[in-house]
């Protein structure tokens, strides 16, 4: 947190210095065609310290609702009781529908138009998820609620090999997610936002070139109220260059000082102090399924997206997670809860998804799923040795680069056992998979207890006399009474004794006392059995089987 805060402060100081160093006196000559020199003073052609990149999502309202692209769809917003189109997909746009069009006019063009109400909470959640992803490339990210992200890349260019390479990587990630985006960059954050709103996918690296690029932008890119834009149009003002040609005092008096200050911020005359995005400490994200579905592929697609977001979230913080909670919402039914608990912390999205698939295979859903949420509340706050699963092979770093380093084989085997345990728990249920631990007790049926399964070899020590004799791993819940012939026990034939008697007398203090003589015997078919004779009634019992 300290490092990120320091970087943000340095970014702001660089912006202030760039603005102060670029200012000149009243007599400076403008290098922008058609714009008064008094509004655009000459600036030195130096590489700016700050570079802001804006990623605008023009279909955010549609994407937040999971709107399909196969048929015309539109999202509505209401202002003053009038329903109008806020956004539409390509199918609807080709039919003549455009943002701002009244609902009745849109329905007249496309009677079968898929109409959906805007959900701002879903849009904000989606922007926050994408802001978490953007932190992979820079610690300075700002969310603009009009559907855009602002990234300060001045400190990231060298790391990613320049703006062109960084831009290509950003676009590749975004296109993989299926998002439609418009990207523009400028030395000033608000200028990059204006360029993206005007669909000008340009990269402006020099402060002195910025006024010329902004001068031709239409008023709509400012996103000012409709009444203000109408007032300016009536005055013959249609571009940003027209705005800055007006006398500053007159513009502030007739339009408003706040709008003049916004222009100064966009042109780099005044600093624009942004609120930087601070990611949450715990991960919680959700997706809606529109329409509700029982199709396994659609539910798995939502889980894949959530697991990918979780993996990015963990990788950015260099921490792992050990417990996942999935909640699937139903209409008119209680939600379905799925819980995955790992033996060791992990950060692999593919592995999370594999366990969730195994868990879903045995889960009966009472109704179609309307939404899926994922929460990871238990995280390792200290660096944890990572594990990566590739082609079913577990590999773990051991602190040495040598393949034969001490402990490397044991660590790999340990991870493979943990992976097996986790898969079994996902397939069979956590309550049906458990480990065993020794208890300081002589009575065989009480000498063990169920424990949390783990691939780790226990360092627990027990008294030497408790492990000096071999015990079977399979004990009957209730010992089986055996038949006798001539006073000797039989079990599917005669038995051969291979050990002396081991007498166990214990439990007199708790009302479950035993008095037994135990023997290891072999049957006619060669199976080893563990039997005992009760010294109180001299009957013989079969208590366990050896492997």
C-alpha positions as CSV (number, residue, x, y, z in Angstrom):
1,X,0.0,0.0,0.0
2,X,2.8,2.4,0.8
3,X,4.5,1.8,-2.6
4,X,1.3,2.3,-4.4
5,X,0.5,5.6,-2.5
6,X,4.0,6.8,-3.2
7,X,3.7,6.1,-6.9
8,X,0.3,7.9,-7.1
9,X,1.8,11.0,-5.4
10,X,4.7,11.0,-7.8
11,X,2.3,10.8,-10.7
12,X,0.4,13.8,-9.5
13,X,3.6,15.8,-8.9
14,X,4.8,15.0,-12.4
15,X,1.5,16.3,-13.8
16,X,1.8,19.5,-11.8
17,X,5.3,20.0,-13.0
18,X,4.4,19.4,-16.6
19,X,1.6,22.0,-16.4
20,X,3.8,24.6,-14.7
21,X,6.8,24.1,-16.9
22,X,4.7,24.4,-20.1
23,X,3.1,27.7,-19.2
24,X,4.4,30.9,-21.0
25,X,3.6,34.5,-20.9
26,X,0.8,36.4,-22.7
27,X,2.8,36.9,-25.8
28,X,3.4,33.3,-26.6
29,X,2.5,32.2,-30.2
30,X,0.0,29.5,-30.7
31,X,1.0,26.6,-32.9
32,X,-2.6,25.4,-33.4
33,X,-4.3,26.4,-36.6
34,X,-7.5,28.5,-36.2
35,X,-7.1,28.9,-32.4
36,X,-6.2,32.1,-30.7
37,X,-2.7,32.3,-29.2
38,X,-4.0,33.8,-26.0
39,X,-5.8,30.4,-25.3
40,X,-3.0,28.0,-26.3
41,X,0.4,29.3,-25.2
42,X,3.5,27.7,-26.7
43,X,4.8,24.6,-25.0
44,X,8.2,22.9,-25.3
45,X,8.3,19.7,-27.3
46,X,9.4,17.4,-24.5
47,X,8.2,14.0,-23.6
48,X,5.6,14.3,-20.9
49,X,6.1,12.7,-17.5
50,X,2.6,11.4,-17.4
51,X,0.7,9.4,-20.0
52,X,-3.0,8.6,-19.5
53,X,-4.8,5.9,-21.4
54,X,-8.6,5.8,-21.5
55,X,-10.4,2.5,-22.1
56,X,-14.0,3.3,-22.9
57,X,-16.7,0.5,-23.0
58,X,-19.4,1.8,-25.3
59,X,-21.6,-1.3,-24.7
60,X,-21.1,-1.5,-20.9
61,X,-24.8,-1.2,-20.1
62,X,-25.5,-4.1,-22.5
63,X,-22.6,-6.2,-21.2
64,X,-23.6,-5.7,-17.6
65,X,-27.0,-7.2,-18.4
66,X,-25.6,-10.1,-20.4
67,X,-27.5,-9.0,-23.5
68,X,-27.2,-11.4,-26.4
69,X,-25.8,-10.2,-29.8
70,X,-27.8,-12.6,-32.0
71,X,-30.9,-10.3,-32.2
72,X,-31.6,-6.5,-31.7
73,X,-31.4,-5.4,-28.1
74,X,-31.4,-2.1,-26.3
75,X,-31.0,-0.8,-22.8
76,X,-33.4,1.9,-21.6
77,X,-33.0,4.9,-19.3
78,X,-35.7,7.2,-18.0
79,X,-35.3,11.0,-17.7
80,X,-38.2,13.1,-16.6
81,X,-40.6,10.1,-17.1
82,X,-39.6,9.7,-20.7
83,X,-38.1,6.3,-21.7
84,X,-35.2,6.5,-24.2
85,X,-32.6,4.2,-25.6
86,X,-29.3,4.5,-23.7
87,X,-27.4,1.9,-25.7
88,X,-28.0,-0.7,-28.4
89,X,-26.1,-3.5,-30.0
90,X,-24.9,-3.7,-33.6
91,X,-28.1,-5.5,-34.7
92,X,-30.3,-2.8,-33.4
93,X,-28.0,0.0,-34.7
94,X,-28.1,-1.5,-38.3
95,X,-31.9,-1.3,-38.0
96,X,-31.7,2.4,-37.4
97,X,-31.9,2.6,-33.6
98,X,-29.5,5.0,-31.9
99,X,-28.9,6.2,-28.3
100,X,-31.2,8.9,-27.3
101,X,-34.1,7.7,-29.4
102,X,-37.5,7.5,-27.7
103,X,-38.8,4.1,-26.9
104,X,-41.8,4.4,-29.2
105,X,-39.6,5.3,-32.2
106,X,-37.3,2.4,-31.5
107,X,-40.2,-0.1,-31.4
108,X,-41.6,1.4,-34.6
109,X,-38.4,0.4,-36.3
110,X,-37.9,-3.0,-34.6
111,X,-41.2,-4.3,-33.1
112,X,-39.3,-7.4,-31.7
113,X,-36.6,-5.3,-30.0
114,X,-35.3,-6.9,-26.8
115,X,-35.8,-4.1,-24.3
116,X,-34.0,-4.2,-20.9
117,X,-33.9,-1.7,-18.0
118,X,-30.5,-0.3,-17.1
119,X,-28.9,-1.6,-13.9
120,X,-26.2,0.9,-12.8
121,X,-25.2,-1.4,-9.9
122,X,-24.2,-4.1,-12.3
123,X,-22.3,-1.6,-14.5
124,X,-20.3,-0.4,-11.5
125,X,-19.5,-4.0,-10.4
126,X,-18.3,-4.7,-14.0
127,X,-16.1,-1.6,-14.0
128,X,-14.6,-2.6,-10.7
129,X,-13.8,-6.1,-12.0
130,X,-12.1,-4.5,-15.0
131,X,-10.3,-2.1,-12.8
132,X,-8.9,-5.0,-10.9
133,X,-7.6,-6.4,-14.2
134,X,-6.1,-3.1,-15.1
135,X,-4.0,-3.1,-11.9
136,X,-1.9,-5.8,-13.7
137,X,-0.4,-3.0,-15.9
138,X,-0.3,0.0,-13.6
139,X,-1.1,0.8,-9.9
140,X,-2.8,4.0,-10.9
141,X,-6.3,3.3,-12.1
142,X,-9.3,5.6,-11.9
143,X,-12.9,4.5,-12.7
144,X,-15.1,6.9,-14.6
145,X,-18.8,6.1,-14.0
146,X,-19.7,7.0,-17.6
147,X,-18.2,3.7,-18.6
148,X,-14.5,4.1,-18.8
149,X,-11.2,3.4,-17.1
150,X,-8.3,5.8,-16.9
151,X,-4.8,4.3,-16.5
152,X,-1.6,6.2,-15.8
153,X,1.1,4.4,-17.9
154,X,4.0,6.7,-17.5
155,X,5.8,4.3,-15.1
156,X,4.8,1.2,-17.1
157,X,6.0,1.9,-20.6
158,X,9.6,0.7,-20.1
159,X,8.5,-2.4,-18.3
160,X,6.2,-3.5,-21.2
161,X,8.4,-2.3,-24.1
162,X,6.7,0.9,-25.0
163,X,3.2,2.2,-25.6
164,X,2.6,0.2,-28.8
165,X,3.4,-3.2,-27.1
166,X,1.5,-2.2,-24.0
167,X,-1.5,-1.2,-26.1
168,X,-1.4,-4.5,-28.0
169,X,-1.4,-6.5,-24.7
170,X,-4.3,-4.5,-23.4
171,X,-6.4,-5.0,-26.5
172,X,-5.5,-8.7,-26.6
173,X,-6.8,-9.2,-23.0
174,X,-10.0,-7.2,-23.7
175,X,-10.8,-8.9,-27.0
176,X,-10.3,-12.3,-25.2
177,X,-13.0,-11.2,-22.8
178,X,-15.3,-10.3,-25.7
179,X,-15.5,-6.6,-24.8
180,X,-15.9,-3.9,-27.3
181,X,-13.6,-1.0,-26.4
182,X,-12.3,2.4,-27.6
183,X,-8.8,3.3,-26.5
184,X,-7.1,6.7,-26.6
185,X,-4.1,8.2,-24.8
186,X,-3.0,11.7,-23.9
187,X,-0.7,13.5,-21.4
188,X,-3.9,14.6,-19.5
189,X,-6.5,12.2,-18.2
190,X,-9.5,14.2,-19.2
191,X,-8.2,14.7,-22.7
192,X,-7.8,11.0,-23.1
193,X,-11.4,10.5,-21.9
194,X,-12.7,13.1,-24.4
195,X,-10.8,11.5,-27.3
196,X,-12.3,8.1,-26.4
197,X,-15.8,9.5,-26.2
198,X,-15.4,11.0,-29.6
199,X,-14.2,7.5,-30.9
200,X,-10.8,8.9,-31.7
201,X,-8.5,6.0,-31.1
202,X,-5.4,8.1,-31.1
203,X,-2.2,8.2,-29.1
204,X,-1.0,11.7,-28.2
205,X,2.3,11.7,-26.4
206,X,3.2,15.3,-26.6
207,X,1.6,18.1,-24.6
208,X,2.1,20.7,-27.4
209,X,0.1,18.6,-29.9
210,X,-2.9,18.2,-27.6
211,X,-4.8,21.4,-28.3
212,X,-4.8,20.7,-32.0
213,X,-6.3,17.3,-31.4
214,X,-9.0,18.5,-29.0
215,X,-10.0,21.6,-31.0
216,X,-12.1,19.6,-33.5
217,X,-13.9,17.4,-31.0
218,X,-17.7,17.8,-30.8
219,X,-19.4,19.1,-27.7
220,X,-21.0,15.7,-27.1
221,X,-17.7,14.3,-25.9
222,X,-17.8,16.6,-22.9
223,X,-20.9,14.8,-21.6
224,X,-22.3,18.1,-20.4
225,X,-26.0,18.5,-19.7
226,X,-28.3,18.7,-22.7
227,X,-29.4,22.2,-21.8
228,X,-25.8,23.5,-21.7
229,X,-25.0,21.9,-25.0
230,X,-28.2,23.3,-26.6
231,X,-27.2,26.8,-25.3
232,X,-23.8,26.6,-26.8
233,X,-25.1,25.4,-30.1
234,X,-27.5,28.3,-30.2
235,X,-24.4,30.5,-29.8
236,X,-22.8,28.9,-32.8
237,X,-20.4,26.8,-30.6
238,X,-20.1,23.2,-31.8
239,X,-16.6,22.1,-31.0
240,X,-14.1,22.4,-28.1
241,X,-12.0,24.8,-30.2
242,X,-15.1,27.0,-30.5
243,X,-15.4,27.0,-26.7
244,X,-11.8,28.1,-26.0
245,X,-12.0,30.9,-28.6
246,X,-14.6,32.6,-26.5
247,X,-13.4,35.2,-23.9
248,X,-12.8,33.4,-20.6
249,X,-14.8,35.8,-18.5
250,X,-17.7,35.8,-20.8
251,X,-17.7,32.0,-21.0
252,X,-17.6,31.6,-17.2
253,X,-20.4,34.2,-16.8
254,X,-22.8,32.8,-19.5
255,X,-22.1,29.0,-19.2
256,X,-20.6,28.6,-15.8
257,X,-17.2,28.7,-14.1
258,X,-17.3,24.9,-13.4
259,X,-17.4,24.2,-17.2
260,X,-14.5,26.6,-17.8
261,X,-12.5,24.8,-15.2
262,X,-13.2,21.5,-16.8
263,X,-11.9,22.8,-20.1
264,X,-8.8,24.0,-18.4
265,X,-8.3,20.5,-16.9
266,X,-8.7,18.8,-20.3
267,X,-6.3,21.2,-22.1
268,X,-3.7,20.7,-19.3
269,X,-4.0,24.2,-17.8
270,X,-5.2,23.0,-14.4
271,X,-4.4,19.8,-12.6
272,X,-7.2,17.1,-12.6
273,X,-7.1,15.4,-9.2
274,X,-8.7,11.9,-9.8
275,X,-9.9,9.4,-7.2
276,X,-7.7,6.3,-7.6
277,X,-9.3,2.9,-7.4
278,X,-8.5,1.0,-4.3
279,X,-9.2,-2.8,-4.7
280,X,-11.1,-4.6,-1.9
281,X,-9.2,-6.8,0.6
282,X,-11.5,-9.8,0.0
283,X,-12.8,-11.1,-3.3
284,X,-16.5,-11.0,-4.0
285,X,-17.9,-10.9,-7.5
286,X,-21.1,-12.0,-9.2
287,X,-22.6,-12.5,-12.7
288,X,-26.2,-12.7,-13.8
289,X,-27.5,-15.3,-16.2
290,X,-30.0,-13.7,-18.7
291,X,-32.2,-15.6,-19.1
292,X,-32.1,-18.0,-16.2
293,X,-30.6,-21.3,-17.2
294,X,-30.2,-25.0,-16.2
295,X,-27.7,-25.6,-19.0
296,X,-24.5,-26.8,-17.5
297,X,-22.4,-25.1,-20.2
298,X,-23.9,-21.7,-19.5
299,X,-23.4,-22.1,-15.7
300,X,-19.8,-23.3,-16.3
301,X,-19.2,-20.3,-18.5
302,X,-20.1,-17.9,-15.7
303,X,-17.9,-19.9,-13.2
304,X,-15.0,-19.7,-15.7
305,X,-15.3,-15.9,-15.8
306,X,-15.5,-15.6,-12.0
307,X,-12.5,-17.9,-11.5
308,X,-10.5,-16.0,-14.0
309,X,-11.3,-12.7,-12.2
310,X,-10.3,-14.4,-8.9
311,X,-7.0,-15.6,-10.4
312,X,-6.1,-12.0,-11.5
313,X,-7.1,-10.6,-8.1
314,X,-4.8,-13.1,-6.3
315,X,-1.9,-12.7,-8.8
316,X,-1.9,-8.9,-8.3
317,X,-1.6,-9.3,-4.6
318,X,0.8,-12.3,-4.7
319,X,-1.4,-14.2,-2.3
320,X,-3.3,-17.5,-2.5
321,X,-6.8,-18.6,-1.4
322,X,-7.8,-21.8,0.5
323,X,-11.6,-21.6,0.6
324,X,-14.2,-20.7,-2.1
325,X,-17.9,-20.2,-1.7
326,X,-20.2,-20.3,-4.7
327,X,-23.8,-19.1,-4.4
328,X,-26.3,-19.8,-7.2
329,X,-29.5,-17.7,-7.2
330,X,-32.9,-19.1,-8.2
331,X,-36.2,-17.4,-8.8
332,X,-38.5,-18.2,-5.9
333,X,-36.1,-20.7,-4.3
334,X,-33.4,-20.6,-1.7
335,X,-29.9,-20.2,-3.2
336,X,-27.7,-23.2,-3.8
337,X,-24.4,-23.0,-1.9
338,X,-21.2,-24.8,-2.9
339,X,-18.1,-24.8,-0.8
340,X,-14.6,-25.8,-1.9
341,X,-11.9,-26.1,0.8
342,X,-8.3,-26.8,-0.3
343,X,-5.7,-28.6,1.7
344,X,-3.2,-25.8,0.8
345,X,-3.6,-22.3,-0.6
346,X,-3.7,-22.0,-4.4
347,X,-4.2,-19.3,-7.1
348,X,-4.9,-21.4,-10.2
349,X,-8.1,-20.5,-12.0
350,X,-8.0,-23.8,-14.0
351,X,-7.7,-25.8,-10.9
352,X,-10.6,-23.9,-9.1
353,X,-12.7,-24.6,-12.2
354,X,-11.9,-28.3,-12.3
355,X,-13.0,-28.7,-8.6
356,X,-16.2,-26.8,-9.2
357,X,-17.0,-29.0,-12.2
358,X,-16.6,-32.1,-10.1
359,X,-18.8,-30.5,-7.4
360,X,-21.5,-29.5,-9.9
361,X,-21.7,-33.0,-11.4
362,X,-23.3,-34.3,-8.2
363,X,-25.4,-31.2,-7.4
364,X,-29.1,-31.2,-8.1
365,X,-30.4,-27.7,-8.9
366,X,-34.0,-27.0,-7.7
367,X,-34.7,-24.3,-10.4
368,X,-33.0,-22.4,-13.2
369,X,-30.0,-20.3,-12.1
370,X,-30.5,-16.6,-12.4
371,X,-27.1,-15.5,-11.0
372,X,-23.8,-16.9,-9.7
373,X,-21.5,-15.3,-7.1
374,X,-18.0,-16.2,-5.9
375,X,-16.5,-15.3,-2.6
376,X,-13.0,-16.0,-1.3
377,X,-12.8,-15.0,2.3
378,X,-9.8,-16.9,3.6
379,X,-6.5,-15.7,2.1
380,X,-2.9,-16.3,3.0
381,X,-1.4,-13.0,3.9
382,X,2.2,-14.2,3.9
383,X,4.0,-15.5,0.8
384,X,3.0,-19.1,0.1
385,X,4.9,-21.5,-2.1
386,X,2.9,-21.6,-5.3
387,X,1.7,-24.7,-7.1
388,X,0.8,-25.1,-10.7
389,X,-1.1,-27.9,-12.3
390,X,-0.1,-28.8,-15.8
391,X,-1.3,-32.0,-17.5
392,X,-2.1,-33.5,-14.2
393,X,1.4,-33.0,-12.8
394,X,2.0,-31.1,-9.6
395,X,5.1,-29.0,-9.4
396,X,6.2,-27.0,-6.4
397,X,9.2,-24.7,-5.8
398,X,11.5,-25.8,-3.1
399,X,13.8,-22.9,-2.7
400,X,16.4,-24.5,-5.0
401,X,16.8,-24.4,-8.8
402,X,18.3,-27.9,-8.8
403,X,15.8,-30.6,-9.8
404,X,17.4,-33.0,-7.3
405,X,17.4,-30.6,-4.4
406,X,16.6,-32.1,-1.0
407,X,12.8,-32.1,-0.4
408,X,11.9,-31.6,-4.0
409,X,10.5,-35.2,-4.5
410,X,8.7,-35.1,-1.2
411,X,7.2,-31.8,-2.0
412,X,5.9,-32.9,-5.4
413,X,4.4,-36.1,-3.8
414,X,2.9,-34.0,-1.1
415,X,1.1,-31.8,-3.6
416,X,-0.1,-34.8,-5.7
417,X,-1.7,-36.3,-2.5
418,X,-3.3,-32.9,-1.7
419,X,-4.7,-32.7,-5.3
420,X,-6.1,-36.2,-5.0
421,X,-7.8,-35.4,-1.7
422,X,-9.3,-32.2,-3.0
423,X,-10.7,-33.9,-6.1
424,X,-12.2,-36.7,-4.0
425,X,-13.8,-34.1,-1.7
426,X,-15.3,-32.3,-4.7
427,X,-16.6,-35.5,-6.2
428,X,-17.8,-37.3,-3.0
429,X,-18.4,-34.5,-0.6
430,X,-16.2,-33.2,2.2
431,X,-18.0,-35.2,4.9
432,X,-17.1,-38.5,3.1
433,X,-13.3,-37.9,2.8
434,X,-11.3,-37.6,6.0
435,X,-7.9,-38.5,7.4
436,X,-6.9,-40.5,10.4
437,X,-4.9,-39.6,13.5
438,X,-3.6,-41.6,16.4
439,X,-5.1,-41.3,19.9
440,X,-3.2,-42.2,23.1
441,X,-5.6,-45.1,23.8
442,X,-5.0,-48.9,24.1
443,X,-8.5,-50.0,23.1
444,X,-8.2,-50.6,19.3
445,X,-11.6,-49.1,18.5
446,X,-10.7,-45.9,20.3
447,X,-7.1,-45.6,19.3
448,X,-7.8,-43.5,16.2
449,X,-10.0,-40.5,15.3
450,X,-11.1,-38.8,12.1
451,X,-9.1,-35.8,11.1
452,X,-8.9,-33.2,8.4
453,X,-7.3,-34.9,5.3
454,X,-3.9,-33.7,4.4
455,X,-1.0,-34.8,2.2
456,X,1.4,-33.7,4.9
457,X,3.2,-36.4,6.9
458,X,2.3,-35.9,10.6
459,X,5.1,-35.2,13.0
460,X,3.0,-36.4,15.9
461,X,4.8,-38.7,18.1
462,X,3.2,-41.6,20.1
463,X,4.6,-43.9,22.8
464,X,6.8,-46.6,21.4
465,X,4.7,-49.5,22.8
466,X,1.7,-48.2,20.8
467,X,3.4,-48.8,17.4
468,X,5.6,-51.7,18.3
469,X,2.9,-54.2,17.1
470,X,1.3,-54.2,13.7
471,X,-2.3,-53.2,13.5
472,X,-4.8,-53.7,10.7
473,X,-6.1,-50.7,8.8
474,X,-9.6,-52.3,8.5
475,X,-11.5,-52.6,11.8
476,X,-15.1,-53.7,12.0
477,X,-17.4,-51.2,13.6
478,X,-18.8,-54.1,15.7
479,X,-16.5,-57.2,16.1
480,X,-18.0,-60.4,14.5
481,X,-18.6,-63.4,16.7
482,X,-16.7,-66.5,15.4
483,X,-17.7,-70.2,15.4
484,X,-15.5,-72.6,17.2
485,X,-14.5,-76.2,16.7
486,X,-12.9,-78.1,19.5
487,X,-12.5,-74.8,21.3
488,X,-10.6,-73.3,18.4
489,X,-11.9,-70.4,16.3
490,X,-12.7,-71.1,12.6
491,X,-13.4,-68.7,9.7
492,X,-14.2,-70.2,6.4
493,X,-12.0,-73.1,7.5
494,X,-9.2,-73.6,9.9
495,X,-7.0,-70.8,11.1
496,X,-3.2,-70.8,11.7
497,X,-1.9,-68.7,14.5
498,X,1.2,-66.6,13.5
499,X,1.6,-64.5,16.7
500,X,1.6,-64.8,20.4
501,X,-1.3,-63.4,22.5
502,X,-1.3,-59.7,23.1
503,X,-3.4,-58.9,26.1
504,X,-5.3,-55.6,26.3
505,X,-7.1,-54.6,29.5
506,X,-8.3,-51.1,29.7
507,X,-11.3,-48.7,30.1
508,X,-12.4,-49.8,33.5
509,X,-12.7,-46.1,34.6
510,X,-15.3,-45.1,31.9
511,X,-17.7,-48.1,31.9
512,X,-16.3,-49.5,28.6
513,X,-13.7,-51.8,29.9
514,X,-12.3,-54.6,27.8
515,X,-10.3,-57.7,28.6
516,X,-9.0,-59.4,25.5
517,X,-6.2,-61.5,24.1
518,X,-5.5,-60.6,20.5
519,X,-3.9,-62.9,17.8
520,X,-2.8,-62.6,14.2
521,X,-4.0,-65.6,12.2
522,X,-4.1,-66.7,8.6
523,X,-7.0,-68.4,6.8
524,X,-6.9,-71.2,4.3
525,X,-6.9,-68.7,1.4
526,X,-3.9,-66.8,3.0
527,X,-5.8,-63.8,4.3
528,X,-4.4,-62.4,7.6
529,X,-7.0,-61.7,10.3
530,X,-6.9,-60.0,13.6
531,X,-9.0,-61.9,16.2
532,X,-9.3,-61.9,20.0
533,X,-10.7,-64.0,22.8
534,X,-12.9,-62.2,25.3
535,X,-11.5,-63.2,28.7
536,X,-14.8,-62.6,30.4
537,X,-16.9,-65.2,28.4
538,X,-14.1,-67.0,26.4
539,X,-15.9,-66.3,23.1
540,X,-13.8,-65.5,19.9
541,X,-14.3,-62.4,17.7
542,X,-13.0,-61.2,14.4
543,X,-12.0,-57.5,14.8
544,X,-10.0,-56.6,11.7
545,X,-8.5,-57.5,8.4
546,X,-4.9,-56.8,7.2
547,X,-4.3,-55.6,3.7
